[in-house]
Amino acid sequence: MVTTPVTNLTFEEYLTYDDGTGFHYELVDGRLELMNPPTIQHFLIVAFLDTALIAEIHRLSLPWLTFRETGVRTGKNKSRLTDLSVVTQEQAKELLNVSAVFETPPLLIVEVVSPDSIKRDYRHKRSEYAAVEVPEYWIIDPLEAKISVFLLEEGFYEETVFTADQKIVSRTFPELAIAPEQVLAAGKLD
């Protein structure tokens, strides 16, 4: 991750910022932080989860949507890019013709860890998502072969770690029946 020279952007300036490079940035305390492009493994895992969550949303006829690589405002001059978010249709309607940065907490956020995002996903995003009251946050960690599910309890996340063939327990999707080994296998091409 490289920090760009642009500093002291407001959240509103970030929403319309375009340096013409096509790169993706997060806004951290007014600074733009360049996000490295994801790996193919990362894309495959996110695609698998996106498909699984969409199927569950349709099965239950929920008024929810999933989005990849949307933003979430996490502070005055902070915005994080998520790998996958689940939001209500009402939240999506608010952003129909503007930058896809949610200012209200998604129902669920999923991040896939890469070697350069360990600290960001486990520490920074965890505390920022809790502060804006994202009720459920998943960290998919192919490096450690585990999935951590964080459920918001009285302003703090309670963590449960799932490995191998343990079924993931989700408050948002209580009937979802997938295990870490299925999710992580989706990131392999063999």
C-alpha positions in Angstrom: 0.0 0.0 0.0 1.4 3.4 -1.0 0.1 6.7 0.3 -0.4 9.2 -2.4 0.7 12.8 -2.0 -2.8 14.2 -1.8 -3.6 15.2 1.7 -6.4 17.0 3.6 -9.3 15.9 1.5 -12.7 16.2 3.0 -15.1 13.3 2.7 -17.1 15.3 0.2 -14.0 15.9 -2.0 -13.2 12.2 -1.8 -16.6 11.4 -3.2 -15.7 13.2 -6.5 -11.9 12.7 -6.5 -10.6 11.3 -9.8 -6.9 11.5 -10.7 -7.5 9.8 -14.0 -5.5 6.7 -13.1 -8.4 4.3 -12.5 -6.8 3.3 -9.1 -8.9 2.8 -6.0 -8.3 4.7 -2.9 -9.4 4.7 0.7 -9.7 7.9 2.6 -7.9 7.8 6.0 -7.9 11.0 8.1 -8.0 13.1 4.9 -5.2 11.2 3.1 -5.7 9.0 0.1 -4.3 5.5 0.5 -3.8 3.6 -2.7 -5.3 0.1 -2.6 -3.3 -2.6 -4.4 -5.2 -4.6 -7.0 -6.6 -7.9 -5.5 -5.2 -11.3 -6.4 -7.2 -13.8 -8.5 -7.6 -15.9 -5.3 -9.2 -12.8 -3.7 -11.6 -12.3 -6.6 -12.6 -15.9 -6.7 -13.4 -16.0 -3.0 -15.4 -12.8 -3.2 -17.3 -14.1 -6.2 -18.1 -17.4 -4.4 -19.4 -15.5 -1.3 -21.3 -13.0 -3.4 -23.1 -15.8 -5.2 -23.9 -17.7 -2.0 -25.2 -14.6 -0.3 -27.3 -13.5 -3.3 -28.8 -17.0 -3.4 -29.7 -16.8 0.3 -31.2 -13.3 -0.1 -33.4 -14.6 -3.0 -34.3 -17.8 -1.2 -35.6 -15.8 1.8 -37.1 -13.0 -0.4 -35.2 -10.3 1.6 -35.1 -6.7 0.4 -31.3 -6.7 0.4 -28.5 -6.4 -2.2 -24.8 -7.3 -2.3 -22.1 -5.0 -3.7 -18.4 -5.6 -4.3 -15.9 -2.8 -3.8 -18.2 -0.2 -2.4 -17.2 2.4 0.1 -18.3 2.8 3.7 -17.9 6.1 5.5 -16.2 5.3 8.8 -15.4 8.8 10.1 -15.4 12.5 9.4 -12.8 12.2 6.7 -12.6 8.4 6.5 -13.9 5.9 4.0 -13.0 2.3 3.5 -13.5 0.1 0.4 -15.1 -3.2 1.2 -14.6 -6.5 -0.6 -18.3 -7.3 -0.3 -21.2 -5.6 1.5 -24.8 -6.5 2.1 -27.1 -3.5 2.3 -30.9 -2.9 2.2 -32.5 -1.8 -1.0 -33.3 1.5 0.7 -29.6 2.1 1.4 -28.9 1.4 -2.3 -31.6 3.8 -3.5 -30.0 6.6 -1.6 -26.9 6.2 -3.7 -28.5 5.4 -7.1 -26.8 8.2 -9.0 -23.9 9.2 -6.7 -20.6 7.6 -5.6 -21.3 4.2 -4.0 -20.0 5.1 -0.5 -22.5 4.2 2.2 -22.9 6.6 5.0 -25.2 4.2 6.9 -23.8 0.9 8.1 -24.2 -2.1 5.8 -25.8 -5.2 7.4 -22.7 -7.2 6.7 -19.2 -6.5 5.5 -16.8 -9.1 4.2 -13.0 -8.5 3.8 -10.5 -11.0 2.3 -7.1 -10.8 3.8 -4.0 -10.4 1.6 -0.4 -10.1 2.9 -0.5 -6.3 2.6 -4.0 -5.9 4.3 -3.5 -8.0 7.5 -3.2 -5.0 9.9 -5.8 -2.9 8.0 -8.4 -5.7 8.0 -7.9 -7.1 11.5 -7.2 -3.8 13.3 -8.2 -0.6 11.5 -11.3 -1.7 9.7 -12.4 -3.8 12.7 -12.4 -0.8 15.0 -13.8 1.6 12.4 -16.7 -0.7 11.4 -17.5 -1.2 15.1 -17.5 2.5 15.6 -20.1 3.1 12.8 -22.1 0.1 14.1 -21.8 -2.4 11.3 -23.6 -5.3 12.9 -21.6 -8.1 11.4 -18.1 -8.2 9.9 -16.4 -11.3 8.3 -12.6 -11.6 7.7 -11.8 -14.4 5.3 -8.2 -15.3 5.9 -6.6 -17.6 3.3 -3.2 -17.1 4.9 -4.4 -18.7 8.1 -7.1 -20.9 6.6 -9.9 -19.4 8.8 -12.9 -17.2 8.8 -13.5 -14.8 11.7 -17.0 -13.6 12.2 -17.4 -10.4 14.3 -20.8 -9.7 15.8 -21.4 -6.2 17.3 -22.3 -6.4 21.0 -22.7 -3.2 23.0 -20.4 -1.2 20.7 -17.6 -3.9 20.5 -17.1 -6.9 18.3 -17.3 -10.4 19.7 -15.2 -12.7 17.5 -15.8 -16.3 16.6 -13.3 -18.2 14.5 -14.3 -20.9 12.1 -11.9 -23.4 10.4 -12.1 -26.5 8.2 -15.6 -27.9 7.9 -17.2 -25.9 10.8 -20.4 -24.2 9.5 -20.1 -20.4 9.7 -22.6 -19.0 12.2 -24.0 -15.7 10.9 -26.6 -13.5 12.6 -27.4 -11.8 9.3 -27.8 -15.2 7.5 -28.7 -17.7 10.2 -29.6 -20.5 7.8 -26.5 -20.1 5.5 -24.7 -23.5 5.4 -21.2 -22.9 4.3 -17.8 -23.8 5.8 -14.4 -22.1 5.6 -13.0 -25.0 3.5 -15.7 -24.3 0.9 -15.0 -20.6 0.8 -11.2 -21.0 0.7 -11.4 -23.8 -2.0 -13.2 -21.3 -4.2 -9.9 -19.3 -4.3 -8.0 -22.2 -5.9 -7.9 -23.2 -9.6 -7.0 -26.9 -9.5 
